[in-house]
Amino acid sequence: MKIKNYNIKRKFLRNGVGFTLVLLFLFFISFNIIKNWHDKTITKNSTLCNATARQLLLISKDKIESFAKMSYFSSNDISSVHFTNLDTSLAKITEKLMVEHEGLEGGYYFNKPDKFAGYSYPTSKPPKPVYGPPPRSYNIIREQCLISITEEKSLLQLHGFDPAVFPLMTVPLKFQNKIIGVIWVRIHIEKELPLIKLQNVVNITVLVLIASLIFVLCFFYKLRINIQSIQDELSKIHKNPDYRLQNHGKLFNEIVCSINQTLEALQSENQHRRRLKNQLHQKEKMASIGRIVAGVAHEVRTPLAIIKTRVQIWQQLLKEQKHSNTKSEFITEDALEHVVNETNRLSNLIKRFLVFSKPINKKMLSTDIPEQLKQVVKILQIQKENSEIEFVFNNDIVPNIEVDKNSMHQVFVNIISNSMEAMPNGGIITINTKVSNKNSKLKIDIIDKGVGIPNHIFDKMFELFVTSKSSGVGLGLSISYEIVKAHGGDIVFENLKQGGVKCTIILPIKQQ
């Protein structure tokens, strides 16, 4: 049972680990697909921002130089009129370029006035900021613009805040080899790439799946334990029919109750069946006693009648002798022998009936069955010296078994004698002995090629006084049956299709 439980737990653990690995593999594949999509989308939009920023630099170069010549970028203090003129002019250029690509926005940052100008986002939703980028991303864009000015180089960086993700391109503006500002372009891609939300969803989903897996594993583990416990208790019921299943919680309560109710019903039905069987057995027993009494009366009547007749004849002769006053020898030796024979016949009949009350002795002896069969055959061949019957033995190596040797000798004599009498013209009788390892039984087959058992007595051949022989009494097979059954064995007859009878005697190798 421990090995079985270990195998169940190992199989359960193997299935759980396998399911977890499959889940992790699917998560890994999904994560890689999302990451590749993320990388491709970022690369595509970053390239767009870079190209747009450099294109904006080209188309606005002349306008920037014109404003620079008017000293718009020479001081930190610029008039509102000048700044409005600058912002409006540059916004038109920016909008004309940005409108070609959805989601693009950008403009200019000038470091002397420290202001954003020319900001445009023609495809983005309103409201539009008063000036420059929206407040949430203002400092992010300004900081990269300052870095680009300080390092005097173009920068492309990826920024993000929940839920926005955007690549930002900054390109320095030069006038007379001096950096006066920066062109910046970015694109919001949260609609196209909601990676943060998607990652959150994936993470939550994975956590839910792992929690569900742990719950399912715990549930099925507990379920397996309860089922195994019920199986163990069911095995106890095989040994003790009065045992009942214990409570296993709400989940199995109805099942356990149903099983217990079924067991109660079966036990009640079995008790009722046993009572009916005992009553039937009692009736059959009484009927058998009636048949035995009738058979005994029939068998005893003939020898008693013979003995009575002889005694009556002697009594009559004795009276006649008294009246005639003569003496004569009327009791002959043959007459006395006849009376003795009939008396012996009655005695033997009673002895044979005693077998039914005590078929075997309590003292069992270790016996070599194949050797005993050979001895029985030798005795029968001597008794029937004119018989033309040949015996063939096919004996496996079989162990000695404990039997009542005398009783078993009588069984073999009865069966083999019947086979020999069924072949008056001679033939072959085959005797096989072998061990059935499946159920530890010794199997003895006695096969003849005689006339077979008549159909009208086949089903009742073990009953008393049933015989197909004109001179038989009908006790041999009945006695053999009782002896074999008393040894815990069985005896079966079979009419063979090719002719003859096969008698199989099955005996247990180990007595209980």
Secondary structure by P-SEA (a helix, b strand, c coil): caaaaaaaaaaaaaaaaaaaaaaaaaaaaaaaaaaaaaaaaaaaaaaaaaaaaaaaaaaaaaaaaaaaaacccccccccaaaaaaaaaaaaaaaaaaaccccccccbbbbccccccccccccccccccccccccccaaaaaaaaaaaaaaacbbbbbbbbcccccbbbbbbbbbccccccbbbbbbbbcccccaaaaaaaaaaaaaaaaaaaaaaaaaaaaaaaaaaaaaaaaaaaaaaccccccccccccaaaaaaaaaaaaaaaaaaaaaaaaaaaaaaaaaaaaaaaaaaaaaaaaaaaaaaaaaaaaaaaaaaaaaaaaaccccccccaaaaaaaaaaaaaaaaaaaaaacccccccccccccaaaaaaaaaaaaaaaaaccccbbbbbbcccccccccaaaaaaaaaaaaaaaaaaacccbbbbbbbbbbccccbbbbbbbbbcccccccccccccccccccccccccccaaaaaaaaaaaaccbbbbbbbccbbbbbbbbbbcccc
